[in-house]
């Protein structure tokens, strides 16, 4: 196949031909004139509706579909359009077609059959399973075949990228459609165009993985790939009559001609099958055979039930993303029903939903690209036609149900629903490009959904919420506390985490050149960076509230999320019942506002060290020595490997040591080591080549928000005066903010409306959480907000840094739960002041380096 794709049948206009159908539960052709059941008539209508077309998407040349639902005796098939895609003979329900990547399910099933037969395990390295020449070539290209396992090939975690998605391959196939490709040529393209990376680091869907699995099948069985698939799956016993591997097997006797299938408007009917043959694709089949094999596989008739469970239990590729992938299967939902299947590039989806014994297969002859996927369009529409309930509980059906990421699996005290909500990228152009927000709905089992749930919003901007939220929910006591009186709604903001797109940068952004590379990468992907702002996210939250049919919600936000919450209160005050601002960041804050506050937080740490005899003795005159080193680094940056580290970088690195109390305890020792220019610490912190390391955070989202909201009101003269300050600590913080301003001058961001930066009148009960040693949202910010707004109560958590819910989780969760239940600020918050005071560590021991992954 050329590239993995899903099909939007809802948005596809079909040719105006009457559907050819099979009667329900009958092998008669329509000419038999047998009265159709109600289900069959509804399915006929659904097929036409799927092809009505909208949004100007081109009509697919043909479509065949099949639905099998034994609980109601449904075995229906239909066809529309012409077989040749050019107005010729009509497509027929029994016509074969190239199934492209749906072949991967067959390959994965055959490999798992060999695992059952104890020929190897999923953990077996492929070095001894592929041909020696293949293993040697992998090693030469930087991919260690002894470190790549069979399971990593099956789940696309090998680090080998996809030859089929390279422009070079597409160009060569289109230029010479009759060329006979070899597996070795395709592997060579994969290794040279996009060099491999270390295995088990990322999920990357790749035909390369499956052509290697095809080779493993051939060598392990001593048969051709066609024979291995036929034997291991046992086509005859399963009931596959019209499935074969092109080039290696003849077409079954009496089978009709293949449907014509198109890529980019090009008819690929006569393309040599070798361009998609060796395991990533290659099979030809019919809707009937595909429905048969997917139902048989997922109902335990091919593999043992334990193998099927292992095949379907873990999902890779982000879980919320369209490419949520198990072992040779795509995982998705129709309403509340879990389904498994596989897509193919020619607009194909074959799937089975084991919980309800519902199977459907659709092929449309060509890919169409749109936000609504085949899973939702065809699968949902056909399910509705036979009377299946496809609504999403507990809140409604406007979310597209998806598989949850593996992190959420640790929660045993809640029912968790996950989904994607489609929203406009530009809210001023609702009919334009759409993006998706990942959401999770967390509910106590056996309880009706609350109408005033607690919404959680992440920070950064650009820091994913789901990993930390899932970790908290994995603690039974914390989950029970947060869920004591209300459900939870978790959402990744636009451009962040599991939301689509995710605005990551190709490398960590440390200067303007890095920023330009990030801008180019995101714009090349079609992203309009001007639309990823606080105001746009505020509008997103209102669409989410309406989609979930929530009257009002309580909101708990972290760091930047607190600024977004206040924006929601400004734009839609009647939708907010209460607020918990954890790590307060206010709308009027600017890049020039933080340096003095952050300097005060460091001074509190210096004072805390002075107050403890062992710390005072270990680090005498710490502030002065640290400040002197900053001043020296401002004049002459410190060389660490090939990097030059100035005062801005030295001061900026301190924030990573205040994410947990055990890290905070080392801050005086860190500043002492910096003052001494300790080479071990400096190497650990700065020796890496930052420009070669991509951040897991959505840095592009950070700059889009910051450059729109804060940069326009930055007091540049004031910031420049701070840079010239006699206090090197204040000057270093100011220079750190100045670097962001330099990047903002190059960033494509407009000026947010003035109201985005104005104080918000807070008239709902509000708690403002801050850590005593917060080096990102200084505690003064929360105190100042409470002084201006009578409805706000500031609560300071002793001995911690940024975000109390992450660092004093049990205490913060208990306060939040009491507050949400009571709806007033005068709740018991005594645990915040009763937390242990900071006990400063007096040496950078091995435990310190282990805290942030250094060796």
N, C-alpha and C positions, 0 to 999 in steps of 0.2 A: 504494500500500500504506500501511497505517497505521504499521507500524514494521518494521524488519528483525528477523527472528526465525529461530531454528533449532529443529528439531523433535526431541524425544526419543521415538522410536518404541519403544525398549526399555521405557520407563516408561509407555506408553499402553495402556489396556485397550480392545480393539476390541469391536464388537458381535458377538454370537455368530451369525455367518453363515458358511456354508462359503465358502471362496475360490473366485471364478471365475478360471480360469486358461486361458492358451493353451498348447498342447502345445509342447514344445521344438522349435525349428526347423520350425514348422508354422503355417499360417494357419487350421487347423481350430479350431472351437469345441469345448468339452468334450463337446458332444453327439455329436461324431463317434466317441466311444468309442475313440479311438486310444490304445494303451498309452503311458504317459509314460516318458520316460527317467529314470534315477536322479537326474540334476541337477534335472529339473523337479519330481520328488517332493520332493527336499530343499528346493527353493525354496518349494514350497507349505507345507511344514512351517515354514520360516523365517518366512514371512509370518504364520502363526498365532502363532509364538513372539514375534515383534515386537509382537503385539497382546495378549499375555497380561496386561499391566498390572501395575503395582507402585506403591508409594508414594502410592497414592490419586489418581494423575493421571487426570483425566477422559478417557474414551474419545473418540477422534476420530470424527466421524460416518461417514466413509468413508475408504477407502484404496485407491489404485491404485499399482502398482509394475511396473517393467520392468527386466530385466537382459539385456544383450547382451554375449556373450563369444565372439567368433568362434573363438579357438583351440580351443574344445571344442564348437563348433556350438550354443551356447546363445543362444536368442532367446525369452525367457520373459516372460510378463506375468501378473499376478494382481490380483484385486480383492476387497475385503471391505467389509461394511457396506452401508448403503442410500444410494442416489443423493441422496435429499432429506434425509438425516440424521435422519429421523423415523420410520424403520421401514418406509418405502415400498419401491418396487422396488429390487432389489439394484444396487449400483454395478457398472458393466461396465468391462472393461479398456480399451475404446476410447473411453470417454466424455471429452469435452473439459472443460477447467477453466481458470479464470483463473490465469495463471502468475505474476502479480504481479511481484516484482523480478527474476525470471529474465529478464524482458524486457530488463534492462540488458545482458545478454550480447549480445543481438541488436543493440541500439543501439550498443554499443562496436564490434562487428564491422563494422557499416555505416560507422561513422566511420572505422575503420582502412582500410576499402576506399577511402574518399575520400582518405585519406593516401597509399595506394598509387597512386592516380590523380593524385597531386600537386595536389590542390585546395587543400590546406593541410598544415601539419606539426603534430606534437604540441606544438611550441613556439609556434605561432601564437597571438597574443592573440585573445580572443573578441570584442574591441570591434568589429571589422569583419565578424564572422560572424553575430552575433545581430541582431535587428531594432533600428533606431535607438532606438525607444522603450524597449526592454529595456536597451540600453547606458546610456541616459540615467537610467533608474530605478536601475540598479545603482550608478552614480556618485553619485546623490543620497543613497543609503543608506550610502555609505562603502565600497563595493566597487569597486575600479578595474578596469573591464573590459579596459583595456590592460595590466594586470599579471596577469590570470588567463589561463592558457593552456588549450588544448584538452586537453592531457595532464593538467592539474590537475583538470579536470572529470571526466575518465575515472577518475582514481585517488582522487577525493574529497579533494583537497588545495586546494580553491579558497578556503576560508575561508567558504563559504556554508553555512549550517546548514539542517537538514531541516524543511521545513514539515510533512511527514507525521508527524513525531514530536512536534509541539506539542499540548498539551492542547486548545488552541483549535480546531485542525483536527479532531481526533477528535470533539470535542463537536458541532461544526457538521455533520460528516458523519452522525453518528448521529441528530442532531435532524432533519435534512432529507435522507434518503437518496436522494430523487429530484432533488435540486438538480443542475443542470448547471454544473460548475466550468469555469473557463477557466485556461489556463496562467498568464496574467497575475495572476489572483487568487491562485494558489498561490505564485507568486514573491513577490507583495506580502506574503503571510503570512510567508514565510521571512525577508524583509528587515526586517520590523517587530517580530516576536515575539522573534527572537534575532538581533541585529545582526551583520553579517559582521565577520570579522577579516582581517588580512593573509593573502594567499594563501601557500601552501607552508610554513606554520608547523606545522600539525597535520593529521593524518588525521581526518576526521569524515564517516562514511558519511551520504549525503544524497541524497534523491530530487531535490532542487533542482538538483544538478549534471546529472542526466540529463534533466530536462525542458528545460534549456537546450541540451543536446546534441540533443534532439529538434527543437528550433527550428532549430539549426544544420543538421541534416539536411534539413529542409524548405527552408530558404533556399538551401543549396548545390545542391540537386537541382532546385528548382522544382516539387517534387511534395509530396503529402501525406506525413505520416510513414509511413502504411501502405504507400504505393507505394514510398517510398524504401527501406524495409526489405526489401520483397519484391523490388525490382529489384537492390539492391546485394548482398544475400545470395544472390539467385537461387534462390528457393524451389523452382522447378520442377526445376532441375538437381540441387540437393541432395537432393530427394526429400521436401519438406515438403508434405503433402497437406491437413492439417487444422490449419493455423495461420493466424490472422487477427487484425487489430487491431479491437477492438470499436468501434462507432459509425462508423468510417471504411470498413469493409469488411463485406460480407454474410458470413454463415457459409457454409462450403462445402456444396454440395448433398449431401443424404443424411446429414449429420452429426447425431448424436443431441443431446439436450438437455445443457446444462452440468451438471456436478456442483454441488450446493449446497455453499458454503464459508462458514465461520463465523469471526467475530472477537468475542472476549469473550462467546461464547454467542449472538451475534446473527447470524442468517442474512443474508448479504450478496448472495444470489442475484439479487435484484431491485434492488440499489443501482444508480444511474446509473453507468455505467463511467467517467465523467469524473473521479470522485474519485481514480482511479489509472490514468491514460490516456496521458500525454503523453511517455513515454520512461522514466520510473522504473518504470512498469508499463504494462499495457494489452493485452498479447497474450493470446489464448486458444489453447490447444494441447492435445496429448495426450501421453501418456508415449512413444508411438512416435515422434512428431515430435521431441520433445525429445531422446530418445536419438539420433536420426538427426543432428540439427544439432550436438550437442556432440561427437559422434564425428567428424563431418565437419570441424568447425572445428579441433579439436585434432590432427587427422591431416593438416592442410594442404590440404584440399579446397575451402576457401572463401577463405582468405587465403594469401599466399605464406609458405613456411616461415620466412623471416627475420622477417616481420611477426608470426607466431605466437610465435616466440622472444622478440621484444620485448614482446609482449602478456603473456607469462607469466614473464618473468625477474625483474622487481622486484616485491617484495611490500611493501605498506604496511599501516598499522594495527597495527603492533607485532609482526607475525610470529608470536608465540606466542599472540596473542589469537584469539578465535573469528572476528573480522572480518578476518583476514589477507587482504589484497585485492591482486590484480594489476590488470590493465586489464579491467574488466568481468567479472572472475572471482574467485571465492573460492578460495584455495589451502588445501589440507589434506592429510593423509596417512591412508592405511589401512595399518596396519603400517608397512612400510618403503617403501610405494609412494606416490609423489606423485600427487595427483589435483587436478583443477580443475573448478569448477562454479559454481553460484549457488543461493542459497536464495531462497525467497519466503515472504511472511508467512503464507500458508495452510498451513504445514507442508510446503513443497515443497523438494526438492533434486534438481537434475539435474546429473550429473557424469560425467566421463570420466577414466580413469587411463591416460595414453598409454603408459607403460612396459610395461603388460601387456595393453593393448587391452580394458579392462574398463569398461563403461558401465552406469550405473544411474540410474533416475528414480523418485522416490517423492513422492506427494502424499497428505496425510491430512485434508484438508478443514478443518483448524483448527490454530492454533499451540498447542503445549504447551510450557511453560517448565520446563526441568530442566537439570542440569549436563551430562549425557551428550547429545552432539549427534547430529544426524542422520548426520553423517559417520561417527561411530563406531558408532552404533546400527544404522541401516539398511544403510549401505554395508559395514560389517564383517560383519554377520550374513549378508547376501546373498552376499558374497564367500566366506565360509566354506562356504555351502551348495553352491557349485560347486567347492569344493576348493582355493581360493586360499589361499596362506600369508599370513596377516595379522598375524603376530607381529612385535613390534618388536625388532630386534637393536641392539646386541649383548647386552643384558642381560635382556630379557624383554618381556612385552606389557602391563605394568601402566601404562606411560606412554601417554597419547594422543599419538601422533606429530603434530608440527606443523611448519610452515615455520620455519626459523631466521630471525632478524632479519638485515637486510642487513649489519650490522657483521661478522658471522661469515664473510661471503663472502670476506674478504681472506686467510683462512688457507688456505695451499696445502700444508701439511705434515701435515694431519690430516683424518680423517673426523669430521664433527660431526653428531650426531643431536640433535634438539631435541624436546621434548615437554612435556606438562602432566600433573601428578599431582594427582588429586583427594584432598583431606584434609578432615576435619571442621573447621569453624570453631571449634567448642567440642569439645575432645577428651573432655570428660565427657559429651557428647551425640553419640555417633558416628552416630546416625540423623538428626541435625538438618541444618541448612544446611551445604553443602559449599563449599569454596573451592578454588582451583587454584594450584599452585606451578609456575613455569616452570623447567625443567631443561635442561641441555645436556650431552651425553656426548661427550667428545673422545678420539679413539683414533687411534694411528698406523695408517696403511693396512696391510692384509695381516698384521695381528697379532691373535691371539686376545685378547679382553678380559681385563684383569688383574683378579684377585680382590681386590686391595688397592689400589684407585685412590686418587688424590689429590683430595679434596673441597675446593672453594674456597667460602668464605663471605664475603659482603660486609659492609660496616660501616654506620656511621651512629649508631643504627639508622635505616634508611629510604633509604640510598644504594644505587642500583642497581649490581649487580656486572657485568652483561653488557657494557656499553660499554667499560669499562677492560679487562676480561678479553679481549674480542674484539680490542682494539687490541694487547695483548701477544701474542696468538696470531698476529696478522698479521705479526709479526717472525719470520722463519723460524728464526733462531738460537735465539731464546727459546723458540719452540714446540718445537724439537727438544730443547732442554735440559730443559724441563719434562716432555716425553713420553719421556724417555730410558728410563725403566724402568717407567712406569705410565701408565694412562689418567687423564684428568681428568674430574671430575664438577662441573659448575657449577650452582648453584641460586640463584634469587632467593627471598629469605625471604618469608614470608606478608605480603601487603599492599604489596610493594615491586616496582618495575620492571614486568616483563612478567607477574608473577603477577597473578591475578585474585581479588578486586578489588585495584586499586592505590590506596593510601590517601593520595592527594594532597589538598592543601587548596586552596580557591578562591583564597587569597592567602597570601603569606608571613606566618607567625605571629610577630608581634613583641610582642603583648600579649594580655590575657585576652579582649578583644573579638574579635580575630582568631581566637583559639582557639575561642570559642563558635561563630563562623561555620563553622569547620572541622568541629566536632562535629556541627552541624546538617546539613551537607552529607553527611557520611559516614553518619550515622544515617538520613537520608532515603533513602540508597541501600541500606539494609538491613544495614549493617555494625555488628557488635557490637564496639565499640572495646575492650572489656575482654578480648577474646580474642587480642589482638595483643601477646604478651608473649614474654619469653625462654623461659619454660617451655613455652609452646605451640610455639614454633619448634623447641625441643629435641625435642618429640614428633614434629613434622613430619619432622625429619631421620631419626628412627628408621623412620618409615613409608617414606621414600625409600630408605633402606638396604635394607629388606626387599623393596621393589618391584623394586630393581635386583639383588637376590640377591647382595649383597656381604657377605662374611664379616666383614672388617674394612676400615677405610679409614684412610688418612693424611689429616690435615686441615690445610689452610692457611687461616687466617682473618685478616681485616683489621679493625682498630679494634674496633667492637662485635662483629664476628664472632669475636674472640678470647674474649670473654665467653661467647658462645653455645657455642663449642668446649669451654670448661671445663665448661659446663653439660651438654653431651653426655657428657663424661668422667664427671661425677658421676652422671648418670642411667643410662648404659649403658657402664660402663668396659671391658667385654670387647669392645666393637665398635671401639675406637680402637687403632691400632697406633702412631701417632706424631702430634705436634702441632707446627705452626709458628705462633706467635702474632706477627703482624706489626702493630705499633702496639698494645701490650698494654693491655687494659682488663679488670680483674679483677672477679669477682663481688662482692667486698666494697666496691668503690668506691662513693662517693656524691657527690652534687652539692657537698657541703662539702669533699670531699677534694682537689679539683683546684686551687683558687686558690693555695695555697702552692707547689705543684709548678710551676704555670704561671708564677708569679712568678720561680721559680728559672731556668726556661728563658729568660725574657726577660733575666734578669741575665747568663746565659751569652752572649746575643747582644750585650748592652752591653759585656761584657768582651772579646768577640771584636772588636768595633769599636775598642775602646781599644788592642788589641794590634797594629792595623794603622795605620801613621802617616797614610796619606791619609784613612782613615775618621775617625780621632781629630781630624785637623785640620778636616775638613769639618763634623763634628758634635760640637763641644766640649760637655762636660757634658750629654750627651744624656739620660741617665736622669733627672737632676734637672729638665730642661726639660719632658720628656714627662710626668713625674709631676705637675708643677705644672699643666700643661694639663688633665690628668685631674681634678685636684682642683677646678679652676675649673669644668669641665663638670659635675661633680657638683653644684655649688652653683647654676650658671646654665647650662643646656644651650645649645649653640651652634646658632644658627639657620642652616639650610642650605635655601634655598627655603622650603617650608611645613613642613619637618621641624625638630624640636628634638632635637639629638644630645647625649646625656649620656655620662658616662664609661664606662658599661656598653657602649654601642654602639661607642665608640671602641676599647675594648680587644678587643671581640669581633671586630672586622673584621680584626684582625691575622692570624687563622688562615687567611684565604684567601690570604695571601702565603707560606705554607709548604708548598704542595702540590707544589712542584718547586724544585730548587736555584736555577734562574734567578730564581725569585720571592723565595726566601729572601734572595738577595743584595741585594734592595732594602729589606729590613726596617728597617735603621737610617735610610735616607732617608725611608721612610714615616713612622716615628715622629718624625723631625725636622720633616717637613712638617706633621704633626698638631700638634706643639708650636708651630709658627709659624702655625697655622690657615691653611695655604695654601688659598686659595679654589678653585684648580683641582682639587687632590686631593679636598677635601671635596665639591665638586660631583660629581666622578666617582664618589665612594663613596656619597654619601647624598642626592643631589638627586632620585632616582627616588621615585615614590610607592609605597612597599613594599606598601601595602594593595591596590594594583591589579595586583600582579604575582604570578602563581602560581609556586610553586617546582616544579622538576622532580623534587625528592626527595619521598619519601613522609613528609611531616612528621607526619601523623597517626600513622604507625607509630612515629616517634621518640617522641612524647609518650606513647603507650600503653605503650611499654617503659619509658621513664624514670620515668613517674609510678607505675608498678607496682613497679619494681625498686629505684630509687634514692631517690625522694622520701620514701618512708616511713622511711628511716633517716638522712635528712639531719640533721645537727646544726645545728638552726636557731639556738640561742643562740650556737654557735660561729661560724656564718655571719654573724650580726648583729654579733658582736665584730669579725670581719674587716672588715665594712662601715664600722666606726668606726675602723679602723686608721690609724695615722699614716702608713703607706705607701699613697699613693693608688693604686699599681698593684695591690696586694693587695685594697684596698677595691673597685676597679673590677671585678676578677674575681669578687669575692664578690657584688657587686650583679648581675652578669651571671647567676650561678647563682640568685640570689634571684628574678629574673624567671621563670625556669623553674619554681621552686617555686610562684609565684603562679598560673601557668597550670595546674600540676598540681592545685591545689585545685579548679579548675573541671572538670578532665578526668575522664571516666567510667572510672576505673581502680581496681581493688581493690588490696589489699596482697598482693604475691607471697609464697608460703610462705618462711619464714625460711631454708630450705636454699638458696634461690636466691642469697642474699647471703653465704653462708658460704664460707670457703676450701675449695677442692677439693684433695683429696690427689692430687697428680700423680705417678703411678708409671709413666708411659710416657715414652719419650724426647721431650723438648720443647725447642724453640728459641724464645727470646723476642727478636724484632727491635724495635729502637727507633731513631729518628733522633735525631741530636745536638740538633737544634733543633725537636723535635716539640711544637707548641703545642696539640695535641689529646690525645695520649697521652704525657705527659712520660716521658723515659727512666728517671726514678727508679722508675716503676711496674714496669718489667721487671727492674731490678736488685733491687728489694725482693722480687719473686716468686721470683727465682733464689736469693736468700738464705734464703727460707723452704722452698723445695722442691728437694731435691738432684737430682732428675731434670731440672731446668730449667737451661739455659745461656742467659745474657743476651748478646746481640750488639748492639753499638751501631754504627750506620752514620754515618760521619763526614760532616758538612756538609749533611745532608739534614733534612727535616721529617717529616711524617706518612706512614707506610706505605712501607717500603723497597722493596717489590715494585713500587710505582708510580714511585719516584724513582731507585732504583739497580737497575733491573730485571734487567740481565744478572748482576750480582753476587748479588742475592737469589735469582734463579732457579737459579744454579749451586749456591749453598749448600743451597737446598731440595732440589734433585735429588740431590746427594751424600748429604744427610742421610736422605732417604727410602730410597735404595738401601742405605745402611749400617745404618740403624735405630739409630744411636747419636749422641750429641751431640758427640763429639770429632772432628768433620769440619773440614776446612780452611775457615776463614771469614776468612782474612786480607784478602780483597778489601774487606771492610767498613771496616777501618781504613785501607786504602790509597786510599780515595776522596779527591778533592781537598778541601782545606779551603775553607771559605766565603771568597770574595773579595767584599767588600762594595762595592756601587756607591755612588757619592757624589753622584748626582743622579737625579731622576725624569725620565728622558729619554723620547722617544716610544716606544721599545721597551718601557718599563715599562707605559705605558697600553695598548699593544697586547696585553700579556699577559692582561689581563682584559677585553678587548673595548671599552675606552673609546676615544673619538676625541679 
